[in-house]
Amino acid sequence: MGIQASNLNYEKINELLKKEYGIISERIEEINRGTANIFKIVAKDKQYILKEFSPKRSIESILKEINIINFLKERNIKVPNYIKTCNCNFYIQNEDRIIILQEFVDGYTMENNTVDDYNKIIESATILGKITKELMNYTKLGDEGIIEKNFSKNTLENGINKIKQLIHEIKDDNPNKDRIISDLELKLKIAEELYMNFNFDSIKKMTITNAHGDYSIQQLIYNDKLGTTVIDFETAKSLPIVWEIIRSYSYIDKEAKDGCFNVKTLVEYFKEFSKYVKLNEYDLKYAPYLYLLQLIGSVFGYKEYNNDFEQVGLLEFAFFRTKLCKYLYENLEYISTELINNVE
């Protein structure tokens, strides 16, 4: 389930559905996906998704996501349909939690780096391009400090210090001690070189616009007959759009599962997106640098595993991202040149 235990049980859910929505459920199933507590509701003639968010999720953020989804739905983007309560509200409050109800989206999901269908990979770029084009006409979203948090010299310096600290904290009985230290030392070397040589002012010249904020294969629900639906606009914000393009490619293409890109496919991914939103020379030149900046100072996965050797999944994710950092670092100029020469 979600990141925090639910306040709900099946009896309580049935009561809320009947009282707030006038819905009588026949079956309730828990779904282990995402950070919210999610339940599939099967009623007589319809199915729904009920989400119970953590206490940290504010009403303002819920309303922001609902407004964005309704805006995109009016522009023929396939997004979830929120259900209003009997009092015409899009959410209810139960104790310290906010709860929403959506129509169930019939389809299937895919895991990171499992797609070997070229057309499906390019479809992801099409959807991202269409979403971004429409969101450019939406009220300007705040950037939530994303550049300072992810792409700034200060953040990179903090990342360098975190890497150095973790190297000294790796436990002697850590089963993966040697590989983790080797990875961290590699990241440290790359981070220090970026710190000395990267022109951070170039980021200001990139295309910064409203975006999904967390677009990847994890936010796509596929239906081969009805089309693909995009979910989870919670983190929608203004950001350098090439970061969302290159990041989403890195998580969808099966060929990138070992941290190496098929640059020809990457170029086509960018070309497809640019049919909907024009990219400038700084976008194309610095796209791989921007992604590398976001990844290189992170110790996520290594730190968690060092504290709990059961966190093997997080460690594997950390290994993947370090391999990706190594690949990007060794191919920065090549990727930049291919994007500049081939994407209009």
N, C-alpha and C positions, 0 to 999 in steps of 0.2 A: 504493500500500500504506500501511502504518501510518506513524507518526511516526519510526520507526527501522527500518533495514534488517533483514530477517529473517536469522536464523541457519540457517534451514531451506532445503533444496532438495527437489525431488520425491522423490529417492531416500531422503533422511533421513526425510521424512514417511511414506513407505511402510514404512520400518523401524519407526518409532514406532507406527504404527497396528497393525501385525502383532504387535509385541512387547507393547504396553501394552493394546490393546483387542481383539486377535484379529480385526481387520478387514483384509480384503484389498481394496485400492482398485483400481478400474479406470480412474479418471480423476481428475486433480486440476486445479482451476482457481483462479487468484488472483482475489480480489474486492477492489476498491479502494473501501473504505468504512470510516469510523471511524478510530480511532487505533491499533487493534491490527492486526497482520498477519493477514489472514483468507484461508482457503483453503476452497473447496467440494470435498468429497470425494464421489465417486460410486463406490459399491460395487455389488455384484451386485443386491441387492434393497433398498437403502436409500441415502439421501444424508445427508451430515453437513456441519457447519461446524466447522472447526478454527481456533482463535484462538491466536495467539502474542502475548503481551503484552510491553510494554517492561519493562526491568529495574526501573523505578520501581514497577511494580504489585506489591503485596505479597500474600503468601498470605492474610493476614487479610482483605484487601479482596475477594479472590476468594471466600473462604468466606462473607463477608457477603452478597455478591451471590447466591451459590448458595442460601444459607439463605432469603433473601427470596423468590427465585423459587420454591423448593419450597413455601414457606408460601403464596404466592399461588396456585400450581397446585392445592393442596389445597382452595382456596376458589373454584375454577372460573374463575379469571382466566387468560386465554390468554397463556402465557409460554413461552419456549424450554425444551426438555427436555435437561438435562445428562446425558451418558453417563458411567457409571462405568468405571474401568479394570478390568482383570482382578483387581487387588488391592483393588477396591471403593473406590478414591479418585476424587474428582471432578476431579482435576487431576494433571498430571505436570510435572516440572521437566526442562528441557533446557538445559544450560549455565547462563546467568544469567536464563533466561526461564521463565515459567509458561505452560503450554499446557492448554487445555480443549477438549473435544469436545462439540458439541451436535447434536441432530437438526436437519436442515435444515428450515426453515419455508418451505413452498411458498406463494408469493404475490408481490406486487409492492410496491414502495415509491414514494413520491411526494416531490417536492422542495418546498422551502419556498414558500408562497404560490402554490400551483398548484390548490388545491381550490376549485371553484365549485359543488360539490354541497352544498347546505345541510344535508342529512341526514348527510353524511359529516363535516361540521364539528361538528355537534352530537354525533355518535357519539364524537368525540374527547373531549368534555366528559363523556360518559357513562362512558367507559373510565377517565378520570382520576378521576372521582368514585368509581367502584367500587374502584379501586386504593387511593385515599386512605382510604376507609372501612375496608377490610381492614387496611391498614397501621397504622391507629390502634389495632388490637388486637395489633400486633406489639411485641416488646421495643422500648422507646424508643431511637431512634437518636440518636447525637451530632449536634450542629448544625454541627460543623466550623468554627465561628466565622463562619457565613455572614452573620449580621447585621452583625458588625463589618467583614467583608470587603466587603460589597456595599451596606449600607444605613445606615452610620453617618456621623456628622458628620466624624469623623477621616478616613474613606475619601474622603468628598466633598472635603475640604480637600486631600488628596493628589491627587485627580483634577484639581482646579483648578490645582495646581502643575504637573502633567504637561501639561495643555493649554497653559498659558503657556509652558512650556519648549519644547514641540513647535512652537508658532507661530514661535519664534525659530530653530528648527532646520530648517524647511522649505527644501529646496535650491532655489537659483535656477533650476536646469534641470528642476525637477519639472514634468512636463507638465500637472499639475492643481493647480499652486501656488495660483492665485487662489481656486478653489472650496474647496480644503482649508482655507486660512486663513479664508475666510468661514464655513465650517462650524465650525471650532474657535472662532472668536470668538463665534458664536451659542451654542455649548455652554458657553463660559465665562460668558456673560451669564446663562444659565439656571441654571448651577451656583452662581454667586455669589448669585443671588436665593434659591435653595433653601437654601443654607447659612445665610442670614440669617433666613429666615422659616419653614422647615419645623419642625414639632414632632416631633423624633425620638423622644420618649417614647411617641408614639402607636403605634409599632411593637410595643411590649411588650404592647399590648392587643389585638393581632391574634391570629387563630387560628394557633398555631404547632404543627405536628404532623409525624409521619413522612410522607415524600413520596418520589416517584420521584427528584427532584433534578435531572433534565434532560429532563423530559417535553416532547416536541414531535412534530411529524409525522415527524421523522427517526428516531424510535424506534418507528414503527408499520409493521408488515408486513401488508398487506391481502390478504385472500382472500375474494372475493365469495361463495363457497360455504361456507367453513369458519369465517369470522369473522376478526377482526383480532387480531394478536399484538403484545404489547408487549415490547420488548427493552431491554437495557443499563440495569441497575439499579446500575451501579458507583458512581454518585454519590448513591445514596439517603441521605437525611439528614432531620433535623428542620428545618423552615423555615416561614416565613410562607406559608401555602398559596395566598393570593391571587396571590402572585408567579408561582407555577407555572400558575395558571389564565390570567391575562392574558397572560403570556409565550407560552404554548402557543397561545392564540387568535391572537396576532400573527404566528405562523409558519405557520398553516394556511390562513387565509382568503385567497383570491386577491384580494379587494378591499383587503387590507391591504398588497399588494406595494409600493405607493408610500408606505407609512408612515401611511396614514389608515385608521381603523377604520370599519366599519359598526356603529355603536353599538347598533342594534336587534339585530343578530346577536350582538354581544358580550354584551348583556343576556341573551339566550336561552342563550348558552353558560354564563354564570354560574348562571342559573336551573336548567339541567340538572344542573350539578355539585352545586348545593345540595339536590337531591333525595336525595343520598347523605351529604353532610357539611354541617351547618348553618354558615352564615357570620354573623358578628356585624356590628354597625354600623361598627366600625372597619375591618373587612375591606373592606366595600363603599365606604366613604368614601375610604379611602386606597390602594386598589388601584392606580389610575393613578399616584399619587405614588410608590409603592414601586417600580414598574417604571421610572419616570423616574429615580429615584435610582440604580438599578443601571446604567442606560445612560449617564447624562449625563457622568460623569467619565472614561469610557473613551476612550482614543485608539487602541484596537485597530483595525487596518486602515490607518489613516492613517500610523502610525509604520512599519508593515511596508512599505507602499508607498513611503514616503519613502526607505527603505533599499534597496529593490529595486523598480524600476519595472515589473518583470514581474508583481508581485503585484496584478494588476488585479481578480481575484476578491475579494480581501480589501478592496480599496478600495471596490468596489461594495457590499460588506456594510456598510462604515463609512458610506457615503452613505445606505444604507437606514436604519440605526439613527439617524442624525442627523435624517433626515426624520421618523422616529418620535418622537424627542425633541421636535422642534418641534411636531408634532401634539398630543402629550400635554400639553405645556406650555400650549398655547393652548386646550385643552379639558378641563383638569383638573376644574374645577367641574361642567361639563356631564356628563362621564362619571360622576363621583361621584354627582350628583343622579339620573341615570337608573338607576344600580345601586341606590341606596338606595330609590327610589320603586317599583322594579319587581321586585326580587329579594327573596323572602321568607326 
